[in-house]
Amino acid sequence: MKLSVFCGVSVDGFLARPNNALDFLRTGEQEPHGFEEFYGSVDVVVIGRKTFEVALTFGKWFYGKKPVTVLSSRPLDFSSVKGGVVEQMSGKPEEIVTQLKARGFKHAYIDGGITIQRFLAAGLIDRLVITRVPVLIGEGIPLFGPVPRDIGLRHVATRSYRGGLVQSEYEVGALRTRTRKQRTLASRTKRPTGGKRQSN
């Protein structure tokens, strides 16, 4: 099963403002930048509770008819979701993937700050597509958080758009990763070498 992230962030790396507002993502001319094509390639969406609550404020259900799994350990009310296919799950990222895979899903769209961070830390994300919007907002909900080890990325492409959007695509885990302990040990064993000085 493939897991992908496709998101927009400010240039300083925030997915949303501290109050979860997304207004800044409309900065600049928002020409098509591949989301529709990407969304057509996924067969299930995985989001967290906060992202679900934000989606409810849009008026129209953002995810259409695509099956949506909301991760939460607390009961959720789906009565206000009109025309959508929504269910709740809880558990570790590995457990969620196992359940979805067993049901035949092939490509999941992982969305929402904490959810993205959890699945990245678990080593489950295969692809990252990050679109930077030309604005700095200073504070907010970051895209990335702590990780238990270095996560190798292979750069696939970077695309720029007339309105100022810059989009970078990566394959995740394509490079060898090392834990912090391994990295520290490696740095301690490396010593600069130089030739012998010769006197004139």
N, C-alpha and C positions, 0 to 999 in steps of 0.2 A: 504494500500500500504506500502511495506517495503522499507526503504532507508538504504543503506549500504555504508561504506567507506572501501576501501582496498588500502593501500598505503605503500610506502617505505620511510623511513626517515633516516637521519644520527643519530648517538647516541645522539647528542645534539639537536635533534628535528626539523631538517630542511628538507623540502620537495624538495627544489631546492636551487641553489646558488642565489645571488642577481640578476644575469643576466638571471635567469630562467634555467641555465644549469643543467642537470641531470647526468652528467658524473660520479659523486661519487657513484651513486646507483649501479654501476657495481663492486664496491669494493668487493673483496673476491670471493669465488666460488659460482656462482649463480645457485645452483641446484633448481629444481622445488619446490615451496613452496605454492602451492594451488591457484595461481591466475587463471589458466586456468579453474579449477573447479568452482571457484567463478564467473568468467566472463560468464561461461555457464549458470549460475543460474539467471542472470539479463536480463531484456528485454528492458531496456532503460538506456542511460548514460546521466548524467547531468554535464556539465562543464562550466567554465567561459571563458571569452574572451581570457585571457592570456594563459590559458591551451590550448585552441583551436589553438592559434598562435604558441605555442610550438609544438603541434602535427603536424602542417603543415611542420615543419622542419625535420621530421623523414624520409621523402622521400615516404614511404608507409603509407597510412592512417591507423593509429594505431588501430582504433575501428572496423575495418572490416565492416560487413553488419549491425551491431547493430545500431538501431536508436539513434542518438545523438542530444541532445538539448543543444544549446549554449546560455548561459545567457548574454545578453548585451543590453544596451539601445541605442547603436549606431549601424547603419547598418553594416552588415558583408558581406564579399564576399566569397561565397562558391564555386566559379568556379574551384578552384584548388583541391577540394576534389574529387578524382576519385574513384568511386565505393562505396562511402559511402552514408548513409542516414542521412542528417543533416538539422536541422531547428533552427531558432532563437526564443527565448522567452525573455520577460522581466517582472519584477514584484517581489513582495516579495516571499520568499520561500514557504509560505503557498499557495499563488496563483498558483505558479508553480506546486506544488503537486496536488492541486485541478484539474488543467487542465489535468495533466498526468493521474490521477486516472480516470477522466471522460472518457478518451480515452481507458481505459481498461488495462493500464500498472499495473503490480503487484510488480515488484522489480526493484528499481532504483539504479544505481551505481553513487555515488556522488564523483566527482574528482576535484582536484584543490584547492589550499590553501584558497583563499577568499571564494569560494563556500562552501567548507567544513565548514569553520568557521561560515558562515551565517546560514547554515542549522542546525548546532549544537546549535547555540544561539537561534534559533527558536524552538528548542526542537523536531526536526523532524527526526533526525538520530536514527536508531534502532540498528545498529551493527557497531562496529569499529574493523578492523583487521589491525594492525600496525606492519610492519616488519622493525626492526632496522638493518641497515647496519653497519658493524664494522669500522666506520670512524667518526672523528670529523672534521667539516668544519668551525666552528667558527662563521659564519654569513650566512644569507640566508633568504629564505621565510619559516616562521614557520608553523608547522601543526596547532597549536592551537593559539587562540587569546582571547580577552576579552569575558566573558560570563555574562549575566545578573543575573545569579544565579548559585549555585552549581549544577553540573550535575552528578547524581549518575551513577556509572558503576558497572556492575557485571562481575567479571573475569570469563571467560569461559575456557580458556586454554592458556598456553604459550608453544611454541615449539621452540627448537633450532636445527640448521642445521650445518652440518659438516664444511661448508665454513665460518661460523661465524654469519650467520643471526639468529636473535632472533625475533620471531613473537608472539605477544600477541593479543588475541581476547577478546572483551568485548561486553556485551549487554548494551545499553545505556538507562538510565532512569529507571533501575531496582531497584534502591534504592531511598528512599525518598529524595527529593531535598528541599533546603531552600534558600530563598533570602538572600542577604547580611544583610539586615535589621533584618531579623529573627535570623540570626546567631549571629549578634552583641548583640541583646537583650538577647539571650540565654546565651552568655558568661558573660554578666553583672549580670545575676541572679544567676549564679553558684558561690558559694563561697566554698573554701576548709573547710572541717569540720574535727575537730580533737578531741580526747578525752581530758578530764580534766587532767592537770598535777597533780601528787601526790608528795608531799614532803616526803622525807625519814625521 
